[in-house]
Structure formats: C-alpha cells, structure tokens
Amino acid sequence: MAFDKKLLEILACPVCKGKLNYQAKQKELVCRFDKLAYPIRENIPVLLETEARELSSEDLEKIN
C-alpha cells in the first residue's frame, strides 16, 4: 500500500499548521514555510519536529 494522498487534505505541519507537499521520490512531506521535510516510514507520515530534516534554499528550489 502506498501513501494515501487524500491525507494531505487533513494533515498539517506540526510547527506552523501550514500545508504540506508530498514528495513521492524522497518519501517525505515538505513544509516550505518552515523548510522542514518530514519522513514517511512504512506509508505512515512521521510528523515530529525532532524527526524532520531541515531543508536548504537549494533543496526547496528542487521541489516543485
């Protein structure tokens, strides 16, 4: 089973409560405002700030 994209309608960044963008290739949910990428493990989003990786400006430019 793959990550259900319908979840994006109800999921929000735990830091700013903003919209998350799904990045299938990296298996991450990205918050552009906070520059954080939350991992998706076993098709479950891990929305913990301590588990997120920080994104550089270059990383954000690569994300559509």
N, CA, C and O atoms as a Tripos MOL2 file, in Angstrom:
@<TRIPOS>MOLECULE
protein
  256   255    64     0     0
PROTEIN
NO_CHARGES

@<TRIPOS>ATOM
      1 N           0.8410   -1.1800    0.0000 N.3       1 MET1
      2 CA          0.0000    0.0000    0.0000 C.3       1 MET1
      3 C           0.8860    1.2420    0.0000 C.2       1 MET1
      4 O           1.8790    1.3060    0.7250 O.2       1 MET1
      5 N           0.5280    2.2060   -0.8010 N.am      2 ALA2
      6 CA          1.2790    3.4520   -0.9000 C.3       2 ALA2
      7 C           0.6550    4.5150    0.0010 C.2       2 ALA2
      8 O          -0.4490    4.3430    0.5190 O.2       2 ALA2
      9 N           1.3730    5.5990    0.1720 N.am      3 PHE3
     10 CA          0.8800    6.7290    0.9580 C.3       3 PHE3
     11 C          -0.3980    7.2660    0.3190 C.2       3 PHE3
     12 O          -0.4380    7.5050   -0.8880 O.2       3 PHE3
     13 N          -1.4260    7.4510    1.1160 N.am      4 ASP4
     14 CA         -2.7140    7.9390    0.6300 C.3       4 ASP4
     15 C          -2.6850    9.4590    0.5340 C.2       4 ASP4
     16 O          -2.6360   10.1540    1.5500 O.2       4 ASP4
     17 N          -2.7160    9.9680   -0.6910 N.am      5 LYS5
     18 CA         -2.6210   11.4150   -0.9190 C.3       5 LYS5
     19 C          -3.8250   12.1790   -0.3740 C.2       5 LYS5
     20 O          -3.7440   13.3920   -0.1800 O.2       5 LYS5
     21 N          -4.9310   11.4950   -0.1250 N.am      6 LYS6
     22 CA         -6.0990   12.1570    0.4540 C.3       6 LYS6
     23 C          -5.7990   12.6730    1.8600 C.2       6 LYS6
     24 O          -6.4630   13.5920    2.3400 O.2       6 LYS6
     25 N          -4.8110   12.0910    2.5120 N.am      7 LEU7
     26 CA         -4.4220   12.5510    3.8440 C.3       7 LEU7
     27 C          -3.9190   13.9860    3.8250 C.2       7 LEU7
     28 O          -3.9990   14.6860    4.8350 O.2       7 LEU7
     29 N          -3.4040   14.4260    2.6880 N.am      8 LEU8
     30 CA         -2.8790   15.7970    2.5880 C.3       8 LEU8
     31 C          -3.9550   16.8480    2.8590 C.2       8 LEU8
     32 O          -3.6410   17.9790    3.2290 O.2       8 LEU8
     33 N          -5.2150   16.4760    2.6770 N.am      9 GLU9
     34 CA         -6.3140   17.4050    2.9360 C.3       9 GLU9
     35 C          -6.4680   17.6920    4.4320 C.2       9 GLU9
     36 O          -6.9500   18.7600    4.8100 O.2       9 GLU9
     37 N          -6.0620   16.7490    5.2810 N.am     10 ILE10
     38 CA         -6.2470   16.9270    6.7230 C.3      10 ILE10
     39 C          -4.9440   17.0840    7.5010 C.2      10 ILE10
     40 O          -4.9510   17.5580    8.6370 O.2      10 ILE10
     41 N          -3.8270   16.6900    6.8930 N.am     11 LEU11
     42 CA         -2.5400   16.8120    7.5840 C.3      11 LEU11
     43 C          -2.0200   18.2410    7.4890 C.2      11 LEU11
     44 O          -2.2610   18.9400    6.5050 O.2      11 LEU11
     45 N          -1.3040   18.6600    8.5240 N.am     12 ALA12
     46 CA         -0.6970   19.9880    8.5400 C.3      12 ALA12
     47 C           0.6570   19.9000    9.2240 C.2      12 ALA12
     48 O           0.9260   18.9720    9.9870 O.2      12 ALA12
     49 N           1.4880   20.8630    8.9430 N.am     13 CYS13
     50 CA          2.7900   20.9470    9.5920 C.3      13 CYS13
     51 C           2.5670   21.1120   11.0970 C.2      13 CYS13
     52 O           1.7990   21.9830   11.5060 O.2      13 CYS13
     53 N           3.2140   20.3030   11.9200 N.am     14 PRO14
     54 CA          3.0220   20.4200   13.3610 C.3      14 PRO14
     55 C           3.6210   21.6960   13.9570 C.2      14 PRO14
     56 O           3.2900   22.0640   15.0840 O.2      14 PRO14
     57 N           4.4880   22.3650   13.2220 N.am     15 VAL15
     58 CA          5.1250   23.5800   13.7240 C.3      15 VAL15
     59 C           4.2680   24.8050   13.4230 C.2      15 VAL15
     60 O           3.9200   25.5590   14.3320 O.2      15 VAL15
     61 N           3.9240   25.0060   12.1390 N.am     16 CYS16
     62 CA          3.2040   26.2280   11.7400 C.3      16 CYS16
     63 C           1.7450   25.9740   11.3720 C.2      16 CYS16
     64 O           0.9870   26.9160   11.1400 O.2      16 CYS16
     65 N           1.3550   24.7130   11.3180 N.am     17 LYS17
     66 CA         -0.0140   24.3100   10.9310 C.3      17 LYS17
     67 C          -0.3140   24.6040    9.4620 C.2      17 LYS17
     68 O          -1.4740   24.6780    9.0570 O.2      17 LYS17
     69 N           0.7440   24.7710    8.6710 N.am     18 GLY18
     70 CA          0.5940   25.0700    7.2490 C.3      18 GLY18
     71 C           0.4730   23.8180    6.3960 C.2      18 GLY18
     72 O           0.5170   22.6940    6.8950 O.2      18 GLY18
     73 N           0.3200   24.0400    5.1080 N.am     19 LYS19
     74 CA          0.1620   22.9820    4.1140 C.3      19 LYS19
     75 C           1.4580   22.1960    3.9410 C.2      19 LYS19
     76 O           2.5560   22.7480    4.0050 O.2      19 LYS19
     77 N           1.2990   20.8960    3.7210 N.am     20 LEU20
     78 CA          2.4410   20.0250    3.4490 C.3      20 LEU20
     79 C           2.3770   19.5640    2.0010 C.2      20 LEU20
     80 O           1.2980   19.3000    1.4720 O.2      20 LEU20
     81 N           3.5350   19.4680    1.3660 N.am     21 ASN21
     82 CA          3.6360   18.9900   -0.0110 C.3      21 ASN21
     83 C           4.2500   17.5970   -0.0040 C.2      21 ASN21
     84 O           5.2710   17.3560    0.6400 O.2      21 ASN21
     85 N           3.6110   16.6860   -0.7310 N.am     22 TYR22
     86 CA          4.0750   15.3040   -0.8100 C.3      22 TYR22
     87 C           5.1600   15.1750   -1.8670 C.2      22 TYR22
     88 O           4.9850   15.5930   -3.0120 O.2      22 TYR22
     89 N           6.2800   14.5910   -1.4660 N.am     23 GLN23
     90 CA          7.3900   14.3150   -2.3720 C.3      23 GLN23
     91 C           7.5780   12.7980   -2.4340 C.2      23 GLN23
     92 O           8.2320   12.2050   -1.5760 O.2      23 GLN23
     93 N           6.9970   12.1870   -3.4580 N.am     24 ALA24
     94 CA          6.9810   10.7260   -3.5660 C.3      24 ALA24
     95 C           8.3820   10.1370   -3.6750 C.2      24 ALA24
     96 O           8.6860    9.1280   -3.0380 O.2      24 ALA24
     97 N           9.2310   10.7620   -4.4780 N.am     25 LYS25
     98 CA         10.5760   10.2260   -4.7070 C.3      25 LYS25
     99 C          11.3790   10.1330   -3.4100 C.2      25 LYS25
    100 O          12.0670    9.1410   -3.1710 O.2      25 LYS25
    101 N          11.2890   11.1630   -2.5800 N.am     26 GLN26
    102 CA         12.0420   11.2020   -1.3250 C.3      26 GLN26
    103 C          11.2640   10.5940   -0.1690 C.2      26 GLN26
    104 O          11.8060   10.4240    0.9220 O.2      26 GLN26
    105 N           9.9990   10.2660   -0.4000 N.am     27 LYS27
    106 CA          9.1100    9.7380    0.6460 C.3      27 LYS27
    107 C           9.0810   10.6910    1.8390 C.2      27 LYS27
    108 O           9.3910   10.3240    2.9720 O.2      27 LYS27
    109 N           8.6910   11.9380    1.5320 N.am     28 GLU28
    110 CA          8.6620   12.9780    2.5590 C.3      28 GLU28
    111 C           7.4550   13.8890    2.3540 C.2      28 GLU28
    112 O           6.8930   13.9820    1.2630 O.2      28 GLU28
    113 N           7.0800   14.5550    3.4400 N.am     29 LEU29
    114 CA          6.1160   15.6450    3.3980 C.3      29 LEU29
    115 C           6.8890   16.9090    3.7290 C.2      29 LEU29
    116 O           7.5780   16.9690    4.7480 O.2      29 LEU29
    117 N           6.7800   17.9100    2.8830 N.am     30 VAL30
    118 CA          7.5980   19.1130    2.9970 C.3      30 VAL30
    119 C           6.7510   20.3170    3.3890 C.2      30 VAL30
    120 O           5.6910   20.5690    2.8170 O.2      30 VAL30
    121 N           7.2500   21.0520    4.3800 N.am     31 CYS31
    122 CA          6.6850   22.3480    4.7430 C.3      31 CYS31
    123 C           7.6530   23.3980    4.2140 C.2      31 CYS31
    124 O           8.7650   23.5450    4.7210 O.2      31 CYS31
    125 N           7.2200   24.1220    3.1940 N.am     32 ARG32
    126 CA          8.0930   25.1280    2.5820 C.3      32 ARG32
    127 C           8.3220   26.3060    3.5180 C.2      32 ARG32
    128 O           9.4060   26.8910    3.5170 O.2      32 ARG32
    129 N           7.3200   26.6640    4.3170 N.am     33 PHE33
    130 CA          7.4350   27.8170    5.2060 C.3      33 PHE33
    131 C           8.5180   27.5990    6.2670 C.2      33 PHE33
    132 O           9.3500   28.4770    6.4950 O.2      33 PHE33
    133 N           8.5050   26.4270    6.9160 N.am     34 ASP34
    134 CA          9.4820   26.1270    7.9690 C.3      34 ASP34
    135 C          10.7570   25.4730    7.4350 C.2      34 ASP34
    136 O          11.7170   25.2630    8.1770 O.2      34 ASP34
    137 N          10.7530   25.1540    6.1320 N.am     35 LYS35
    138 CA         11.8960   24.4920    5.4950 C.3      35 LYS35
    139 C          12.2270   23.1760    6.1930 C.2      35 LYS35
    140 O          13.3750   22.9000    6.5400 O.2      35 LYS35
    141 N          11.1660   22.3660    6.3870 N.am     36 LEU36
    142 CA         11.3170   21.0710    7.0380 C.3      36 LEU36
    143 C          10.7340   19.9680    6.1560 C.2      36 LEU36
    144 O           9.7390   20.1730    5.4620 O.2      36 LEU36
    145 N          11.3710   18.7970    6.1950 N.am     37 ALA37
    146 CA         10.8890   17.6310    5.4680 C.3      37 ALA37
    147 C          10.6510   16.5120    6.4780 C.2      37 ALA37
    148 O          11.5670   16.0720    7.1730 O.2      37 ALA37
    149 N           9.4060   16.0670    6.5400 N.am     38 TYR38
    150 CA          9.0170   15.0050    7.4720 C.3      38 TYR38
    151 C           9.0310   13.6710    6.7390 C.2      38 TYR38
    152 O           8.4700   13.5700    5.6480 O.2      38 TYR38
    153 N           9.6540   12.6470    7.3080 N.am     39 PRO39
    154 CA          9.7430   11.3570    6.6270 C.3      39 PRO39
    155 C           8.4140   10.6080    6.6230 C.2      39 PRO39
    156 O           7.5580   10.8060    7.4860 O.2      39 PRO39
    157 N           8.2730    9.7430    5.6220 N.am     40 ILE40
    158 CA          7.1530    8.8070    5.5780 C.3      40 ILE40
    159 C           7.7820    7.4210    5.6990 C.2      40 ILE40
    160 O           8.5410    6.9900    4.8320 O.2      40 ILE40
    161 N           7.4560    6.7430    6.7760 N.am     41 ARG41
    162 CA          8.0240    5.4100    7.0330 C.3      41 ARG41
    163 C           6.9110    4.3780    7.0260 C.2      41 ARG41
    164 O           5.9280    4.5070    7.7560 O.2      41 ARG41
    165 N           7.0680    3.3600    6.2050 N.am     42 GLU42
    166 CA          6.0670    2.3020    6.0720 C.3      42 GLU42
    167 C           4.6900    2.9000    5.7790 C.2      42 GLU42
    168 O           3.6740    2.4680    6.3240 O.2      42 GLU42
    169 N           4.6900    3.9130    4.8980 N.am     43 ASN43
    170 CA          3.4880    4.6140    4.4460 C.3      43 ASN43
    171 C           2.7860    5.4160    5.5360 C.2      43 ASN43
    172 O           1.6160    5.7710    5.3880 O.2      43 ASN43
    173 N           3.4880    5.7040    6.6250 N.am     44 ILE44
    174 CA          2.9430    6.4910    7.7250 C.3      44 ILE44
    175 C           3.7910    7.7510    7.8870 C.2      44 ILE44
    176 O           4.9990    7.6510    8.1010 O.2      44 ILE44
    177 N           3.1780    8.9400    7.7890 N.am     45 PRO45
    178 CA          3.9360   10.1720    7.9800 C.3      45 PRO45
    179 C           4.3580   10.3380    9.4430 C.2      45 PRO45
    180 O           3.5520   10.1770   10.3590 O.2      45 PRO45
    181 N           5.6280   10.6600    9.6360 N.am     46 VAL46
    182 CA          6.1680   10.8900   10.9800 C.3      46 VAL46
    183 C           6.2400   12.4060   11.1680 C.2      46 VAL46
    184 O           7.2220   13.0470   10.7930 O.2      46 VAL46
    185 N           5.1910   12.9600   11.7500 N.am     47 LEU47
    186 CA          5.0850   14.4170   11.8780 C.3      47 LEU47
    187 C           5.5920   14.8860   13.2340 C.2      47 LEU47
    188 O           4.8600   15.4850   14.0210 O.2      47 LEU47
    189 N           6.8430   14.6020   13.4820 N.am     48 LEU48
    190 CA          7.5170   15.0400   14.6970 C.3      48 LEU48
    191 C           8.6420   15.9830   14.2910 C.2      48 LEU48
    192 O           9.4450   15.6640   13.4140 O.2      48 LEU48
    193 N           8.6920   17.1300   14.9250 N.am     49 GLU49
    194 CA          9.7250   18.1070   14.5730 C.3      49 GLU49
    195 C          11.1260   17.5260   14.7640 C.2      49 GLU49
    196 O          12.0440   17.8560   14.0130 O.2      49 GLU49
    197 N          11.2870   16.6750   15.7550 N.am     50 THR50
    198 CA         12.5950   16.0800   16.0330 C.3      50 THR50
    199 C          13.0190   15.0800   14.9510 C.2      50 THR50
    200 O          14.2040   14.7750   14.8220 O.2      50 THR50
    201 N          12.0640   14.5720   14.1800 N.am     51 GLU51
    202 CA         12.3720   13.6160   13.1100 C.3      51 GLU51
    203 C          12.5520   14.3060   11.7530 C.2      51 GLU51
    204 O          13.0540   13.6920   10.8110 O.2      51 GLU51
    205 N          12.1550   15.5500   11.6500 N.am     52 ALA52
    206 CA         12.2270   16.2800   10.3770 C.3      52 ALA52
    207 C          13.6610   16.6890   10.0690 C.2      52 ALA52
    208 O          14.4740   16.9250   10.9630 O.2      52 ALA52
    209 N          13.9400   16.7640    8.7770 N.am     53 ARG53
    210 CA         15.2560   17.2750    8.3780 C.3      53 ARG53
    211 C          15.0740   18.6800    7.8420 C.2      53 ARG53
    212 O          14.0710   18.9960    7.2020 O.2      53 ARG53
    213 N          16.0610   19.5140    8.1160 N.am     54 GLU54
    214 CA         16.0000   20.8990    7.6510 C.3      54 GLU54
    215 C          16.3940   20.9510    6.1810 C.2      54 GLU54
    216 O          17.2970   20.2440    5.7360 O.2      54 GLU54
    217 N          15.6970   21.8020    5.4420 N.am     55 LEU55
    218 CA         15.9650   21.9600    4.0230 C.3      55 LEU55
    219 C          16.6870   23.2770    3.7650 C.2      55 LEU55
    220 O          16.3890   24.3010    4.3800 O.2      55 LEU55
    221 N          17.6260   23.2280    2.8580 N.am     56 SER56
    222 CA         18.3200   24.4470    2.4480 C.3      56 SER56
    223 C          17.4950   25.1250    1.3560 C.2      56 SER56
    224 O          16.5430   24.5420    0.8360 O.2      56 SER56
    225 N          17.8610   26.3380    1.0180 N.am     57 SER57
    226 CA         17.1780   27.0500   -0.0650 C.3      57 SER57
    227 C          17.3300   26.2930   -1.3700 C.2      57 SER57
    228 O          16.4140   26.2810   -2.1910 O.2      57 SER57
    229 N          18.4740   25.6650   -1.5680 N.am     58 GLU58
    230 CA         18.7130   24.8740   -2.7760 C.3      58 GLU58
    231 C          17.7800   23.6720   -2.8440 C.2      58 GLU58
    232 O          17.2570   23.3350   -3.9070 O.2      58 GLU58
    233 N          17.5770   23.0190   -1.6790 N.am     59 ASP59
    234 CA         16.6540   21.8920   -1.6200 C.3      59 ASP59
    235 C          15.2420   22.3290   -2.0130 C.2      59 ASP59
    236 O          14.5540   21.6410   -2.7660 O.2      59 ASP59
    237 N          14.8270   23.4740   -1.4940 N.am     60 LEU60
    238 CA         13.4760   23.9690   -1.7870 C.3      60 LEU60
    239 C          13.2870   24.3070   -3.2560 C.2      60 LEU60
    240 O          12.1960   24.1290   -3.7960 O.2      60 LEU60
    241 N          14.3370   24.7920   -3.9090 N.am     61 GLU61
    242 CA         14.2460   25.1170   -5.3310 C.3      61 GLU61
    243 C          14.0200   23.8690   -6.1630 C.2      61 GLU61
    244 O          13.3650   23.9360   -7.2030 O.2      61 GLU61
    245 N          14.5430   22.7400   -5.7320 N.am     62 LYS62
    246 CA         14.4000   21.4890   -6.4610 C.3      62 LYS62
    247 C          12.9970   20.9060   -6.3270 C.2      62 LYS62
    248 O          12.5740   20.0940   -7.1490 O.2      62 LYS62
    249 N          12.2840   21.3230   -5.2940 N.am     63 ILE63
    250 CA         10.9430   20.8050   -5.0410 C.3      63 ILE63
    251 C           9.9450   21.6270   -5.8350 C.2      63 ILE63
    252 O           9.9750   22.8580   -5.8230 O.2      63 ILE63
    253 N           9.0590   20.9180   -6.5260 N.am     64 ASN64
    254 CA          8.0620   21.6300   -7.3530 C.3      64 ASN64
    255 C           6.9690   22.2370   -6.5390 C.2      64 ASN64
    256 O           6.0650   22.8640   -7.0910 O.2      64 ASN64
@<TRIPOS>BOND
     1     1     2 1
     2     2     3 1
     3     3     4 2
     4     3     5 am
     5     5     6 1
     6     6     7 1
     7     7     8 2
     8     7     9 am
     9     9    10 1
    10    10    11 1
    11    11    12 2
    12    11    13 am
    13    13    14 1
    14    14    15 1
    15    15    16 2
    16    15    17 am
    17    17    18 1
    18    18    19 1
    19    19    20 2
    20    19    21 am
    21    21    22 1
    22    22    23 1
    23    23    24 2
    24    23    25 am
    25    25    26 1
    26    26    27 1
    27    27    28 2
    28    27    29 am
    29    29    30 1
    30    30    31 1
    31    31    32 2
    32    31    33 am
    33    33    34 1
    34    34    35 1
    35    35    36 2
    36    35    37 am
    37    37    38 1
    38    38    39 1
    39    39    40 2
    40    39    41 am
    41    41    42 1
    42    42    43 1
    43    43    44 2
    44    43    45 am
    45    45    46 1
    46    46    47 1
    47    47    48 2
    48    47    49 am
    49    49    50 1
    50    50    51 1
    51    51    52 2
    52    51    53 am
    53    53    54 1
    54    54    55 1
    55    55    56 2
    56    55    57 am
    57    57    58 1
    58    58    59 1
    59    59    60 2
    60    59    61 am
    61    61    62 1
    62    62    63 1
    63    63    64 2
    64    63    65 am
    65    65    66 1
    66    66    67 1
    67    67    68 2
    68    67    69 am
    69    69    70 1
    70    70    71 1
    71    71    72 2
    72    71    73 am
    73    73    74 1
    74    74    75 1
    75    75    76 2
    76    75    77 am
    77    77    78 1
    78    78    79 1
    79    79    80 2
    80    79    81 am
    81    81    82 1
    82    82    83 1
    83    83    84 2
    84    83    85 am
    85    85    86 1
    86    86    87 1
    87    87    88 2
    88    87    89 am
    89    89    90 1
    90    90    91 1
    91    91    92 2
    92    91    93 am
    93    93    94 1
    94    94    95 1
    95    95    96 2
    96    95    97 am
    97    97    98 1
    98    98    99 1
    99    99   100 2
   100    99   101 am
   101   101   102 1
   102   102   103 1
   103   103   104 2
   104   103   105 am
   105   105   106 1
   106   106   107 1
   107   107   108 2
   108   107   109 am
   109   109   110 1
   110   110   111 1
   111   111   112 2
   112   111   113 am
   113   113   114 1
   114   114   115 1
   115   115   116 2
   116   115   117 am
   117   117   118 1
   118   118   119 1
   119   119   120 2
   120   119   121 am
   121   121   122 1
   122   122   123 1
   123   123   124 2
   124   123   125 am
   125   125   126 1
   126   126   127 1
   127   127   128 2
   128   127   129 am
   129   129   130 1
   130   130   131 1
   131   131   132 2
   132   131   133 am
   133   133   134 1
   134   134   135 1
   135   135   136 2
   136   135   137 am
   137   137   138 1
   138   138   139 1
   139   139   140 2
   140   139   141 am
   141   141   142 1
   142   142   143 1
   143   143   144 2
   144   143   145 am
   145   145   146 1
   146   146   147 1
   147   147   148 2
   148   147   149 am
   149   149   150 1
   150   150   151 1
   151   151   152 2
   152   151   153 am
   153   153   154 1
   154   154   155 1
   155   155   156 2
   156   155   157 am
   157   157   158 1
   158   158   159 1
   159   159   160 2
   160   159   161 am
   161   161   162 1
   162   162   163 1
   163   163   164 2
   164   163   165 am
   165   165   166 1
   166   166   167 1
   167   167   168 2
   168   167   169 am
   169   169   170 1
   170   170   171 1
   171   171   172 2
   172   171   173 am
   173   173   174 1
   174   174   175 1
   175   175   176 2
   176   175   177 am
   177   177   178 1
   178   178   179 1
   179   179   180 2
   180   179   181 am
   181   181   182 1
   182   182   183 1
   183   183   184 2
   184   183   185 am
   185   185   186 1
   186   186   187 1
   187   187   188 2
   188   187   189 am
   189   189   190 1
   190   190   191 1
   191   191   192 2
   192   191   193 am
   193   193   194 1
   194   194   195 1
   195   195   196 2
   196   195   197 am
   197   197   198 1
   198   198   199 1
   199   199   200 2
   200   199   201 am
   201   201   202 1
   202   202   203 1
   203   203   204 2
   204   203   205 am
   205   205   206 1
   206   206   207 1
   207   207   208 2
   208   207   209 am
   209   209   210 1
   210   210   211 1
   211   211   212 2
   212   211   213 am
   213   213   214 1
   214   214   215 1
   215   215   216 2
   216   215   217 am
   217   217   218 1
   218   218   219 1
   219   219   220 2
   220   219   221 am
   221   221   222 1
   222   222   223 1
   223   223   224 2
   224   223   225 am
   225   225   226 1
   226   226   227 1
   227   227   228 2
   228   227   229 am
   229   229   230 1
   230   230   231 1
   231   231   232 2
   232   231   233 am
   233   233   234 1
   234   234   235 1
   235   235   236 2
   236   235   237 am
   237   237   238 1
   238   238   239 1
   239   239   240 2
   240   239   241 am
   241   241   242 1
   242   242   243 1
   243   243   244 2
   244   243   245 am
   245   245   246 1
   246   246   247 1
   247   247   248 2
   248   247   249 am
   249   249   250 1
   250   250   251 1
   251   251   252 2
   252   251   253 am
   253   253   254 1
   254   254   255 1
   255   255   256 2
@<TRIPOS>SUBSTRUCTURE
     1 MET1         2 RESIDUE 1 A MET
     2 ALA2         6 RESIDUE 1 A ALA
     3 PHE3        10 RESIDUE 1 A PHE
     4 ASP4        14 RESIDUE 1 A ASP
     5 LYS5        18 RESIDUE 1 A LYS
     6 LYS6        22 RESIDUE 1 A LYS
     7 LEU7        26 RESIDUE 1 A LEU
     8 LEU8        30 RESIDUE 1 A LEU
     9 GLU9        34 RESIDUE 1 A GLU
    10 ILE10       38 RESIDUE 1 A ILE
    11 LEU11       42 RESIDUE 1 A LEU
    12 ALA12       46 RESIDUE 1 A ALA
    13 CYS13       50 RESIDUE 1 A CYS
    14 PRO14       54 RESIDUE 1 A PRO
    15 VAL15       58 RESIDUE 1 A VAL
    16 CYS16       62 RESIDUE 1 A CYS
    17 LYS17       66 RESIDUE 1 A LYS
    18 GLY18       70 RESIDUE 1 A GLY
    19 LYS19       74 RESIDUE 1 A LYS
    20 LEU20       78 RESIDUE 1 A LEU
    21 ASN21       82 RESIDUE 1 A ASN
    22 TYR22       86 RESIDUE 1 A TYR
    23 GLN23       90 RESIDUE 1 A GLN
    24 ALA24       94 RESIDUE 1 A ALA
    25 LYS25       98 RESIDUE 1 A LYS
    26 GLN26      102 RESIDUE 1 A GLN
    27 LYS27      106 RESIDUE 1 A LYS
    28 GLU28      110 RESIDUE 1 A GLU
    29 LEU29      114 RESIDUE 1 A LEU
    30 VAL30      118 RESIDUE 1 A VAL
    31 CYS31      122 RESIDUE 1 A CYS
    32 ARG32      126 RESIDUE 1 A ARG
    33 PHE33      130 RESIDUE 1 A PHE
    34 ASP34      134 RESIDUE 1 A ASP
    35 LYS35      138 RESIDUE 1 A LYS
    36 LEU36      142 RESIDUE 1 A LEU
    37 ALA37      146 RESIDUE 1 A ALA
    38 TYR38      150 RESIDUE 1 A TYR
    39 PRO39      154 RESIDUE 1 A PRO
    40 ILE40      158 RESIDUE 1 A ILE
    41 ARG41      162 RESIDUE 1 A ARG
    42 GLU42      166 RESIDUE 1 A GLU
    43 ASN43      170 RESIDUE 1 A ASN
    44 ILE44      174 RESIDUE 1 A ILE
    45 PRO45      178 RESIDUE 1 A PRO
    46 VAL46      182 RESIDUE 1 A VAL
    47 LEU47      186 RESIDUE 1 A LEU
    48 LEU48      190 RESIDUE 1 A LEU
    49 GLU49      194 RESIDUE 1 A GLU
    50 THR50      198 RESIDUE 1 A THR
    51 GLU51      202 RESIDUE 1 A GLU
    52 ALA52      206 RESIDUE 1 A ALA
    53 ARG53      210 RESIDUE 1 A ARG
    54 GLU54      214 RESIDUE 1 A GLU
    55 LEU55      218 RESIDUE 1 A LEU
    56 SER56      222 RESIDUE 1 A SER
    57 SER57      226 RESIDUE 1 A SER
    58 GLU58      230 RESIDUE 1 A GLU
    59 ASP59      234 RESIDUE 1 A ASP
    60 LEU60      238 RESIDUE 1 A LEU
    61 GLU61      242 RESIDUE 1 A GLU
    62 LYS62      246 RESIDUE 1 A LYS
    63 ILE63      250 RESIDUE 1 A ILE
    64 ASN64      254 RESIDUE 1 A ASN
